[in-house]
Amino acid sequence: MMNRIKTMFSSRINSIIIVVTMLFVSALEIFLINRKFGVFTGGFGSSIVVDNLREQLWFVLAYLLAQGLFAILLWSFARFLTLKLPRWTTAVIFSLLMLQTTILLLTVKFQLHSYFSDALSFTLVKNLGGGSVVDALLFVFNEVAVSLFVIVIMLLINLLCWRLLKQRLHSGAKRQERGLLLPVVAISASFIVCAFMVPRVAGDTQHGLSKTLAYQTGSVLLNAATDFDADGYGLFHHLYDKAPFDGDSYPYSIELHADNSISIGGFNAKLQLEKLTPLAVNNKFSAAPPHVVVVVIESTRSDVIGKRLHGKPVAPHLEALVQGGSLASPNFSHVGFTTYSLKSLFSGELLPDMLSPSLFDDFKKNGYKIGVFSGQPESFGDISATVRMKQNADIYVDAETLKDKRAFSFAAKGSLLVDEQHLLKAFDSHFSEARQWQQPVFLYFNFQSPHFPYHHPDVALNLIKKPIKRDDISIKNKDLVAETYWNVVAHSDQQLGALVAKLKQLGVWQNTLLFVTSDHGEELYDEGFLGHGHVINYHQNATFLVSNKANSLPPGPVSLSDFRSIVLGLVNGTPQQQVAAPPFMYVGGLARPNQIGLAGQQGTLTTLKFESRMVCFVEQQRCSSYDTLEGDDAHRATLLLQRWASELVQRQQQNSLDIVKR
């Protein structure tokens, strides 16, 4: 009798431990995803909300099934570990595994999201790594190193505790336990059915569930397993494949018709193929062409001009150039990443390849002496190879040739940085005498100091007293982050002033075309995000273009891809009055982007997120579902889709991208 009571009491304690653990981790996850993404309550930047009873019921059902499946698999593992130990150890091990796994995964997830935002994907991280998987992994490791270290320590502690537990507890014969096959099959089947139905009957619910650990893991695996035609889409995604055995038909696939009209699956807009013909350029220069100097200041926003911090100008030297020269702003990066932006800057193409034109080729063919002084490794993401930078350079100095001058010891190429002062010293070694300017000179400087984490030992504290530490960079310290960022931009501006002074001292200033721009902008938690390249907006994509010559630039908005034609026009004495097309932007890959954007006159910026079908009118700070648009809003969305489709068709004609032509 006592044994039966003891067994019953033990069983109830085990059940209580399991239920309490499940309730705690579930409540914690729901609380965190709602606070971060506004899944149920909405908020700034939250356009998709699980806010009606039907959606909430589907959410509860799908979430419980996913959690239940995860729990029963974890329970099976815990029971396997404790078959020869007292029955209560199974519940304890299960609880520890459930708690630690959930908390650690949530910690890593939100640490990454604090930098990359809701657009976190492998494509995005790979883009930050310059297209290199190795550099992408190194970049991620830099951001989550502390969390990974904690995980390793926890694993070691768990292993030690497990060994001690086995030594202290009696290890007898294996217990007889009821099989778990039937519950596993039943819950798995229910989860599969539910995961199949949710994107079809409750799209907002699918979006909310995608923020949870167990459901997202399960749906990703199921989606990959049902991608029968290998077109990248399965049956369990928000954008599920309605033709699972037709590789040419998938969500938002493009069809080009004989009359040059375009249709996009899922959109009812009537689109016409745009002829995206670049402006004609003359890359054969006249006699006695000017010297040309290009300075790219990393991650510098368009609002740097006129920016004041504690009453002091951030970029007085840049503003002085604007006063005596020209400004084209905003100047948009099409992707918000360094590698793609610089390739576009020098080639004049949205997606250049090894056969694309290049300013380095243009200047070399016209007898220029070429110098490269870069604070980053220009081999990063094949920048140098794509635009034939090193191939054409007479003098080539970058972060790989100045290894002993690097500001950081990070392993990833995208994190290598050499301060501008070292670049100017290298410049002095090769261009400090008048005789070295007897032939026309083309110089490219890349100032890297404003790169994340916005400070290094060579940066002077001209505008602030103390920079924020890398480990303290978070949204709660957004003001300190911004101040540190603007201080380092001021440092780069100071070095720009030093370069201008050197050119004047050499007596070549009057015969020099100087251009100053950036590769992309930088968001400083202005809209809840940090960094660049993961959301299309003014902070992340918009920068500036400054020339030292008056009336030399077309009015904004312009794109980095317009730069080559602008430069060649000025060298030939024919300033460009307008750009070929409005600036187009995208997040992810061009063929299957997460988001696309199109800038227009009077500061307009229209964006579309494909997964949610939300169209945002950024300058008005409002968003609407594509399916509800009317009038001018619908027209702006149509122009955006038409431009994206036309860019894709043009690329397909050049490189045979994945487009259906019928």
Stockholm file with secondary structure:
# STOCKHOLM 1.0

chainA/1-662         MMNRIKTMFSSRINSIIIVVTMLFVSALEIFLINRKFGVFTGGFGSSIVVDNLREQLWFVLAYLLAQGLFAILLWSFARFLTLKLPRWTTAVIFSLLMLQTTILLLTVKFQLHSYFSDALSFTLVKNLGGGSVVDALLFVFNEVAVSLFVIVIMLLINLLCWRLLKQRLHSGAKRQERGLLLPVVAISASFIVCAFMVPRVAGDTQHGLSKTLAYQTGSVLLNAATDFDADGYGLFHHLYDKAPFDGDSYPYSIELHADNSISIGGFNAKLQLEKLTPLAVNNKFSAAPPHVVVVVIESTRSDVIGKRLHGKPVAPHLEALVQGGSLASPNFSHVGFTTYSLKSLFSGELLPDMLSPSLFDDFKKNGYKIGVFSGQPESFGDISATVRMKQNADIYVDAETLKDKRAFSFAAKGSLLVDEQHLLKAFDSHFSEARQWQQPVFLYFNFQSPHFPYHHPDVALNLIKKPIKRDDISIKNKDLVAETYWNVVAHSDQQLGALVAKLKQLGVWQNTLLFVTSDHGEELYDEGFLGHGHVINYHQNATFLVSNKANSLPPGPVSLSDFRSIVLGLVNGTPQQQVAAPPFMYVGGLARPNQIGLAGQQGTLTTLKFESRMVCFVEQQRCSSYDTLEGDDAHRATLLLQRWASELVQRQQQNSLDIVKR
#=GR chainA/1-662 SS CHHHHHHHHHHHHHHHHHHHHHHHHHHHHHHHHHHHHCTTTCBTTBCCCCCSHHHHHHHHHHHHHHHHHHHHHHHHHHHHHTTTSCTHHHHHHHHHHHHHHHHHHHHHHHHHHHHHGGGCCHHHHHHHTTTCHHHHHHHHHHHHHHHHHHHHHHHHHHHHHHHHHHHHSCCCSCCCCCCCHHHHHHHHHHHHHHHHHHHHHCHHHHHHHTTSHHHHHHHHHHHHHTCTTCSSCCSSSTTCCSSTTCTTCCTTCEEECTTSEEEETTCCCCEECCCCCCCCCCCSCCSSCCEEEEEEETTCCGGGTTCEETTEESCHHHHHHHHHSEEEEEEECSSSCHHHHHHHHHHCSSSCCTTSCCHHHHHHHTTCEEEEEESSCTTGGGHHHHHTHHHHCSEEECTTTTGGGBSCCCSSGGGCCBCHHHHHHHHHHHHCSGGGGSSCEEEEEEECTTSTTCCCTTCCCSSCSSCCCGGGCSGGGHHHHHHHHHHHHHHHHHHHHHHHHHHHHTTCGGGEEEEEECSCCCEESTTSCEESSSSCSHHHHEEEEEESSTTCSCCSCEEGGGHHHHHHHHHTTCCCCSCSSCCEEEEECSSSEEEEEEECGGGCEEEEETTTTEEEEGGGTEEEEGGGCCHHHHHHHHHHHHHHHHHHHHHHHHHCCSCEEC
#=GC SS_cons         CHHHHHHHHHHHHHHHHHHHHHHHHHHHHHHHHHHHHCTTTCBTTBCCCCCSHHHHHHHHHHHHHHHHHHHHHHHHHHHHHTTTSCTHHHHHHHHHHHHHHHHHHHHHHHHHHHHHGGGCCHHHHHHHTTTCHHHHHHHHHHHHHHHHHHHHHHHHHHHHHHHHHHHHSCCCSCCCCCCCHHHHHHHHHHHHHHHHHHHHHCHHHHHHHTTSHHHHHHHHHHHHHTCTTCSSCCSSSTTCCSSTTCTTCCTTCEEECTTSEEEETTCCCCEECCCCCCCCCCCSCCSSCCEEEEEEETTCCGGGTTCEETTEESCHHHHHHHHHSEEEEEEECSSSCHHHHHHHHHHCSSSCCTTSCCHHHHHHHTTCEEEEEESSCTTGGGHHHHHTHHHHCSEEECTTTTGGGBSCCCSSGGGCCBCHHHHHHHHHHHHCSGGGGSSCEEEEEEECTTSTTCCCTTCCCSSCSSCCCGGGCSGGGHHHHHHHHHHHHHHHHHHHHHHHHHHHHTTCGGGEEEEEECSCCCEESTTSCEESSSSCSHHHHEEEEEESSTTCSCCSCEEGGGHHHHHHHHHTTCCCCSCSSCCEEEEECSSSEEEEEEECGGGCEEEEETTTTEEEEGGGTEEEEGGGCCHHHHHHHHHHHHHHHHHHHHHHHHHCCSCEEC
//
